[in-house]
């Protein structure tokens, strides 16, 4: 069975990773995890993945990252 990406969303949160990561961990039901990575498998058809990384540009930059 091949896997196909249905949708991808990316954005910039103007806050340090150290503040965002604990909040995200509390809000998402993770079945897998690592350093700044969470995944949730919801049955055979759904998988959500979240990654938090530092944005290398200035906090006022509005250019969105490319997914």
C-alpha positions as CSV (number, residue, x, y, z in Angstrom):
1,X,0.0,0.0,0.0
2,X,1.5,3.3,-1.0
3,X,1.2,6.3,1.3
4,X,0.1,9.7,0.0
5,X,0.3,13.0,1.8
6,X,-3.2,14.5,1.9
7,X,-2.3,17.9,3.2
8,X,0.6,19.8,4.8
9,X,0.5,23.0,6.9
10,X,3.4,25.1,8.0
11,X,3.7,28.4,9.9
12,X,5.8,30.6,12.0
13,X,5.1,31.1,15.7
14,X,7.0,34.1,17.1
15,X,8.0,32.5,20.3
16,X,11.0,30.5,21.5
17,X,10.9,26.7,21.0
18,X,11.4,26.3,24.7
19,X,8.0,28.0,25.3
20,X,6.1,26.4,22.5
21,X,7.2,22.8,22.9
22,X,5.8,22.2,26.4
23,X,2.4,23.7,25.4
24,X,2.2,21.6,22.3
25,X,3.1,18.4,24.2
26,X,0.2,19.1,26.6
27,X,-2.3,19.7,23.8
28,X,-1.6,16.8,21.5
29,X,-2.2,13.1,22.1
30,X,1.1,11.6,21.0
31,X,1.7,7.9,20.2
32,X,5.3,8.6,19.2
33,X,7.7,11.3,20.1
34,X,11.2,12.5,20.1
35,X,13.1,15.8,20.6
36,X,10.6,18.4,19.3
37,X,8.6,15.8,17.3
38,X,5.2,14.3,17.9
39,X,3.1,11.8,16.0
40,X,-0.3,10.5,16.5
41,X,-1.7,7.4,14.7
42,X,-5.5,7.5,14.7
43,X,-6.5,4.1,13.2
44,X,-5.4,2.8,9.9
45,X,-6.1,6.0,7.8
46,X,-5.0,8.9,9.9
47,X,-1.5,10.0,11.0
48,X,-0.7,13.5,12.3
49,X,2.9,14.7,12.8
50,X,4.1,17.9,14.4
51,X,7.6,19.3,14.5
52,X,8.9,22.4,16.3
53,X,12.1,24.0,15.2
54,X,13.7,27.4,15.7
55,X,12.9,29.8,12.8
56,X,16.3,31.0,11.5
57,X,15.1,34.4,10.5
58,X,14.2,37.5,12.5
59,X,11.0,37.2,14.7
60,X,9.4,39.9,12.6
61,X,9.9,38.1,9.3
62,X,6.5,37.2,7.7
63,X,7.9,34.9,5.0
64,X,6.4,31.4,5.7
65,X,8.6,28.3,5.6
66,X,8.2,26.1,2.6
67,X,6.6,22.7,3.4
